[in-house]
Amino acid sequence: MSNDDSSETTLDNEATNARLEELRIEHRDLDDVIDRLIEKAPFDQLQLQRLKKRKLGLKDQILRLESRLIPDIIA
C-alpha cells in the first residue's frame, strides 16, 4: 500500500466516522420525537409508523458504515 492509499483510506475513515456521528445523532433525535409523540395521546399512528421506519433505515445505514470501518481479516 502506497502512502497515497494510506492517506486516502484515512480520509475515507474520517468521512465515514463523521457521517456515522450525524446518523447516530439523527437516530437519537428521532427516538426523542417518537417518545414525545407517544406521550401525547391521541397520537397519529401513521406519523409514528413513518418515524419508526425512518429510525430503522438510519440504523441500517449506521450498521453498514460501521461494517465498512472493520477491516477484513483473512483467516
N, C-alpha and C positions, 0 to 999 in steps of 0.2 A: 504494500500500500504506500503510495507516494504521500508526500507532505500535503499536497493539494487535496487529495482524497480525505486525509485525516481532518483538515480544517473544514472541508465541506461537510463531512459527517458531523463534526462538532456543531456547525451552524444548523444543520438539519435537526440535530437533537435539541438544540436551544429553541428552535422554532416549534418543534413538537411539544417540548415542555411548556412553552408559553401558551400554545393552543390548548394543551391539557388543562392548564390552570384556568383559562377562560371557560372551558366546558364545565369544569368542576364548580366554578362559581355560579354559572347559569343553572346547573343541576341543583345546587343548594337553594338558590333563589326560587326555583320552581317548587321545590319542596316546601318552602315557606308560604308561597302563594297557595298551594294546594291545602296546606294546614289551615290557613286563614279562611279559605273558601268553605271548607268542611265545617268550621266553627259556626258559620253564619247560615243556619237553616232558615228557610229552604234555600238550597243552592242549585245551580244549573248543572244537571248531570252531564249534559253534552260538553260544556266547558271543562268540567272535571275530567272527562274521558280524554279530551284533547290535550289537556295539560299533562296527564299521566302518560299519554302516548309520546308527547314531546320529551318528557323526562326519560322514558325508556330509550328513545332514539339517542339522546345525549349519552346515556350510559353505554350504549353500543359503541358510539364514537370514542368515548373515553377508553373502553377496553381495547378497541382496535389500535388506538395510538399508543397505549401502554405496551401492547404486544410488539409494536414496531421498535420500541426502545430496548426490548430484551434481545440480546444478541443470540443468534442461532448457535447452538452448541452441537457439534458433531461428535457423536459417541463412538 
